Amino acid sequence: MKSMLLLAIGSALSLSAFAQVTTQTTVVESTGSQSTFRVIETSRTVQAINYLHRSGATDVGLAGTALLPSADGKAKVRSKRGTMEVEAEFGNLQSPTTFGSEYLTYILWAISPEGRAVNLGEVLVGGNDRSKLTATTDLQSFALIVTAEPYYAVRQPSDVVVLENVVTQDTKGTSEAVNAKYELMERGGYLPTGYKFDPVVLNANLPLEFYEARNALRIAQSEGAETYAGESYQHAVELMKTADNYATNAHVDKKPLIAAAREAVQTAEDAREIAVKKIGENRLAEERQASSDAQTTAQAQADNATAQKEQAQADAAKAQADMATSQAVSAAAVTAAQADADQARSTAQQAQQGEDQAVSDKAAMRAQLSEQLNKILETRDSARGLIISMSDVLFDTGRYSLKPGAREKLAKIAGILIAYPSLNIEVGGYTDNVGGDDMNQKLSENRAGAVRDYLVQEGVLTNSVSAKGFGNTLPVASNDSSSGRQENRRVELVVSGDAIGSPVNATTGSLR
């Protein structure tokens, strides 16, 4: 196509109405003869397929969503040594800019049952609106989706889902009992509030990679890469300048232009991710400082209550001694002795009040700690201590390395616990009954150990944290259903110590 199309990149066009969406709000706006459906989503589910290490190939259908109902496709999945090979073919794909001028390409994703999204590659629309893609993944159970994206190197799918897999008669795998639930980049997430892109002219003589690089650089800048990942961002800027030079030289071959543009995309995406991580770390540091300040205040109050109790006990002892001396000196001083006895009783009452206040302060500190922890992960009070419950979504299936989301939550937990250095933390790992007892015992020990090591890494005292694996010996639900097994796959932190006393309500919670 020789002509040039002027696209003003401003606010994104939001067209969506998804099936199986967990949270959504839909607003219909009329603009002339068109209606715009705006859907705000936090997550989406799609049926995953377990391919069971099959030696042959199996076919999976791909159906268009409400965003692009005319789209279709199919995929052939083959089990190979250690990987799954996916051969996908797509039809009736419209230009991705249909969904907003920041969307320049399509991406094929594999979604695990735990919601992990893996970028399988770029789907380029051909002249006949058809495309093919061959990719591999180490996942055995996964769903396939296609989304519109601003560039090929994105690490999280957008909510512009145009194709999803469907089970056909030729599909030899088995559907997972639970749907794969995955997080989406909300529409307009690539265009922050108040941020305006300059108009972009799409030239048919320039490759798509050139415009993807411009998108990646702008998005990285909008997310703070220039400030928080300056070196990587400046490298991406230099690569973009190189691509610009190639683009303005009509006699230069397109291969070096494409190579420079793709490297600029990857470098800009790395800079964006570094910036996002550093911003998150700064936020965690601020939260830790606030927690530490609160603990300092609470500890000072507890120390004051203890001092008052000790002084009251000393006063009571002195009063008793004075009373005994008075009785020995003269029996005639009964009236004075009685007055002293009354004073002693009053002092004893004050001492008891001080002791009661100390107990109350411990209960208040326990309630405060429970409230802080509950804001991050589910926490309940028990006779053993405060029990923090974490589900198996902390880890990939059968593994014990922590996911990024799990590390973020544990970092917040550590930020709270380091402000209470006298407490003990017991980390317990539990599994369902799938697999052998020895395997489950080892997996539970490794997962408990991974959580303990990460807490120590984040500043919790080594001698205050212990870890133990219980395998599948202590289920909290029936292993006969997938939901029950998911409840049994967990890690629990038991927080206890004299500083937080006994349970706020000894009848609350249960021992697991």
Long-range contacts (C-beta under 8 A, 24 or more apart in sequence): 1-204, 2-204, 3-204, 4-201, 4-202, 4-203, 4-204, 5-201, 5-202, 6-199, 6-201, 6-202, 7-97, 7-101, 7-199, 7-200, 7-201, 7-202, 8-101, 8-199, 9-101, 9-102, 9-191, 9-197, 9-198, 9-199, 9-200, 10-101, 10-191, 10-196, 10-197, 11-188, 11-191, 12-99, 12-100, 12-101, 12-102, 12-103, 12-187, 12-188, 12-190, 12-191, 13-98, 13-99, 13-100, 13-101, 14-38, 14-39, 14-100, 14-187, 14-188, 15-67, 15-99, 16-41, 16-66, 16-67, 16-159, 16-160, 16-187, 17-66, 17-67, 18-44, 18-65, 18-66, 18-67, 18-159, 18-161, 19-65, 19-66, 20-44, 20-45, 20-46, 20-179, 21-45, 22-181, 38-187, 39-159, 39-187, 40-186, 40-187, 41-159, 41-184, 41-186, 42-183, 42-184, 42-186, 43-115, 43-181, 43-182, 43-183, 43-184, 44-159, 44-161, 44-181, 44-182, 44-184, 45-179, 45-180, 45-181, 45-182, 46-111, 46-143, 46-145, 46-164, 46-165, 46-179, 46-180, 46-182, 47-143, 47-165, 47-166, 47-167, 47-175, 47-176, 47-179, 47-180, 48-111, 48-112, 48-113, 48-141, 48-142, 48-143, 48-175, 48-176, 48-178, 48-179, 48-180, 49-141, 49-142, 49-143, 49-165, 49-167, 49-171, 49-173, 49-174, 49-175, 49-176, 50-140, 50-141, 50-173, 50-174, 50-175, 50-176, 51-77, 51-79, 51-84, 51-140, 51-141, 51-172, 51-173, 52-140, 52-172, 52-173, 52-174, 53-79, 53-140, 54-79, 54-172, 54-173, 55-79, 56-172, 58-170, 58-171, 58-172, 58-173, 59-168, 59-170, 59-171, 60-144, 60-165, 60-166, 60-167, 60-168, 60-171, 61-165, 61-166, 61-167, 61-168, 61-171, 62-88, 62-90, 62-144, 62-146, 62-163, 62-164, 62-165, 62-166, 63-163, 63-164, 63-165, 63-166, 64-92, 64-162, 64-163, 65-161, 65-162, 65-163, 65-164, 67-99, 67-160, 67-161, 67-162, 68-92, 68-93, 68-94, 68-162, 68-163, 70-94, 71-146, 71-162, 71-163, 72-163, 73-146, 73-163, 75-144, 75-165, 77-173, 80-136, 82-138, 83-136, 83-137, 83-138, 84-136, 84-137, 84-138, 84-139, 84-140, 84-142, 85-134, 85-135, 85-136, 86-110, 86-120, 86-133, 86-134, 86-135, 86-136, 86-137, 86-144, 87-132, 87-133, 87-134, 88-123, 88-132, 88-133, 88-134, 88-135, 88-144, 89-130, 89-131, 89-132, 90-123, 90-130, 90-131, 90-132, 90-133, 90-146, 90-163, 91-129, 91-130, 92-129, 92-130, 93-123, 93-125, 93-129, 93-130, 93-131, 93-162, 94-125, 94-129, 95-125, 96-125, 96-148, 96-149, 96-160, 99-148, 99-160, 99-162, 100-148, 100-160, 100-187, 101-200, 102-150, 102-190, 102-191, 102-197, 102-215, 103-148, 103-149, 103-150, 103-158, 103-160, 104-149, 104-150, 104-151, 104-208, 104-211, 104-212, 104-215, 105-148, 105-149, 105-150, 105-151, 105-152, 105-208, 105-212, 106-131, 106-146, 106-147, 106-148, 106-149, 106-162, 107-146, 107-147, 107-149, 107-152, 107-154, 107-157, 108-133, 108-135, 108-144, 108-145, 108-146, 109-144, 109-145, 109-146, 109-147, 109-157, 110-137, 110-139, 110-142, 110-143, 110-144, 111-142, 111-143, 111-144, 111-145, 111-180, 111-182, 112-139, 112-141, 112-142, 112-180, 112-396, 112-397, 113-141, 113-142, 113-176, 113-178, 113-179, 113-180, 113-397, 114-180, 114-392, 114-393, 114-396, 114-397, 115-180, 115-181, 115-182, 115-183, 115-393, 116-182, 116-396, 116-403, 117-155, 117-156, 117-157, 117-182, 117-183, 118-142, 119-153, 119-154, 119-155, 121-152, 122-152, 124-208, 141-176, 141-397, 142-180, 143-180, 150-190, 150-212, 150-215, 150-216, 150-219, 151-212, 151-213, 151-215, 151-216, 151-219, 151-265, 151-269, 152-209, 152-212, 152-262, 152-265, 153-216, 153-265, 153-266, 153-269, 154-185, 154-269, 155-269, 155-273, 156-183, 156-184, 156-185, 157-182, 157-184, 157-185, 158-184, 158-185, 158-187, 158-189, 158-190, 159-184, 159-185, 159-186, 159-187, 160-187, 177-482, 178-482, 178-483, 178-486, 190-215, 190-219, 190-222, 191-222, 192-222, 192-223, 195-222, 206-247, 206-257, 207-254, 207-257, 207-258, 207-261, 209-257, 209-258, 209-261, 209-262, 209-265, 210-243, 210-247, 210-257, 210-258, 210-261, 212-261, 212-265, 213-239, 213-240, 213-243, 213-260, 213-261, 213-262, 213-264, 213-265, 213-268, 214-240, 216-264, 216-265, 216-268, 216-269, 216-272, 217-264, 217-268, 219-268, 219-272, 220-268, 220-269, 220-271, 220-272, 220-275, 223-272, 223-275, 223-276, 224-275, 224-276, 224-279, 225-268, 225-271, 225-272, 225-274, 225-275, 227-275, 228-274, 228-275, 228-278, 228-279, 229-270, 229-271, 229-272, 229-274, 229-275, 229-278, 232-267, 232-270, 232-271, 232-274, 233-268, 233-271, 233-275, 235-267, 235-271, 236-264, 236-267, 236-268, 236-271, 239-263, 239-264, 239-267, 240-264, 280-408, 284-408, 284-411, 284-412, 284-415, 287-412, 287-415, 288-415, 288-416, 288-418, 288-419, 291-372, 291-415, 291-416, 291-419, 292-418, 292-419, 294-368, 294-372, 294-419, 295-419, 295-420, 296-419, 298-361, 298-364, 298-365, 298-368, 301-361, 302-358, 302-361, 302-362, 302-365, 302-499, 305-354, 305-357, 305-358, 305-361, 306-358, 308-354, 308-357, 309-351, 309-354, 309-355, 309-357, 309-358, 311-354, 312-347, 312-350, 312-351, 312-353, 312-354, 313-351, 315-347, 315-350, 315-351, 316-344, 316-347, 316-348, 316-351, 319-343, 319-344, 319-347, 320-344, 359-501, 362-498, 362-499, 362-500, 362-501, 362-502, 363-501, 363-502, 363-504, 365-499, 365-500, 365-501, 366-500, 366-501, 366-503, 366-504, 367-504, 369-416, 369-420, 369-495, 369-500, 370-504, 372-416, 373-413, 373-416, 373-495, 376-409, 376-412, 376-413, 376-416, 377-409, 377-413, 380-508, 380-509, 381-503, 381-504, 381-505, 381-508, 381-509, 382-503, 382-508, 382-509, 382-510, 382-511, 383-502, 383-503, 383-506, 383-509, 383-511, 384-494, 384-496, 384-511, 385-424, 385-426, 385-494, 385-495, 385-496, 385-497, 385-500, 386-494, 386-495, 386-496, 386-500, 387-492, 387-493, 387-494, 387-495, 387-509, 387-512, 388-413, 388-492, 388-493, 388-494, 388-495, 389-490, 389-492, 390-451, 390-490, 390-491, 390-492, 390-493, 391-486, 391-487, 391-489, 391-490, 392-486, 392-489, 392-490, 394-447, 394-451, 394-491, 395-447, 395-450, 398-443, 400-443, 400-446, 400-447, 400-449, 400-450, 401-450, 402-450, 402-451, 402-454, 407-454, 410-451, 410-454, 410-455, 410-458, 411-454, 411-458, 413-455, 413-493, 414-454, 414-455, 414-458, 414-459, 414-460, 415-458, 415-459, 417-455, 417-460, 417-495, 418-458, 418-459, 418-460, 418-461, 420-495, 420-497, 420-499, 420-500, 421-461, 421-464, 422-497, 422-498, 422-499, 423-464, 423-495, 423-496, 423-497, 423-499, 423-500, 424-464, 424-466, 424-495, 424-496, 424-497, 425-455, 425-460, 425-464, 425-465, 425-466, 425-493, 425-494, 425-495, 426-465, 426-466, 426-467, 426-468, 426-493, 426-494, 426-496, 427-451, 427-452, 427-455, 427-465, 427-466, 427-467, 427-468, 427-491, 427-492, 427-493, 428-467, 428-468, 428-469, 428-470, 428-491, 428-492, 428-493, 428-494, 429-467, 429-468, 429-469, 429-470, 429-491, 430-470, 430-471, 430-472, 430-474, 430-475, 430-476, 430-488, 430-489, 430-490, 430-491, 430-492, 431-471, 431-472, 431-488, 431-489, 432-472, 432-475, 432-479, 432-484, 432-485, 432-486, 432-488, 432-489, 433-472, 433-475, 433-479, 433-485, 433-488, 434-479, 434-485, 437-471, 437-472, 440-471, 440-472, 441-469, 441-470, 441-471, 442-469, 443-469, 443-471, 444-469, 444-470, 444-471, 444-472, 445-469, 447-491, 448-491, 451-491, 451-493, 474-512, 476-512
